[in-house]
Amino acid sequence: MKANELRVGNYIYYDNQLMEVDHSEITDLYFQEDCPFHKPIPLTEEWLLKFGFGVNDCENYQTEYKYQLNNPFIILDRKDGYFYIDATNLEIKYVHQLQNLYFALIGEELLTD
């Protein structure tokens, strides 16, 4: 994980503890990109539910997670990972990647309830 992947408000692990990134952590990470204490959080169903996504079972043993807005924001859980459903089918491996994608597309922070 590189510092330039993070935004203020992203969730990461620091020394095996959940933390929300603030400006000072981003500055510190910039100078210590290979710091063994900073770890990305793998995206899981538990995290999607914490963010407020609803669950729909789909065909082919896939699960769809939908965040209700004027235009639905949909994450698909396939056997090979989580994917944002659009023309690119972008794979999302980590919580901070989901938060950043959501912010880039919707213009609002994706935070836990």
Secondary structure as GFF3:
##gff-version 3
##sequence-region A 1 113
A	DSSP	three_ten_helix	3	5	.	.	.	ID=ss1
A	DSSP	beta_strand	11	14	.	.	.	ID=ss2
A	DSSP	beta_strand	17	20	.	.	.	ID=ss3
A	DSSP	alpha_helix	23	31	.	.	.	ID=ss4
A	DSSP	beta_strand	38	39	.	.	.	ID=ss5
A	DSSP	alpha_helix	45	50	.	.	.	ID=ss6
A	DSSP	beta_strand	54	57	.	.	.	ID=ss7
A	DSSP	three_ten_helix	59	61	.	.	.	ID=ss8
A	DSSP	beta_strand	63	67	.	.	.	ID=ss9
A	DSSP	beta_strand	73	78	.	.	.	ID=ss10
A	DSSP	beta_strand	81	84	.	.	.	ID=ss11
A	DSSP	beta_strand	90	92	.	.	.	ID=ss12
A	DSSP	alpha_helix	95	106	.	.	.	ID=ss13
###
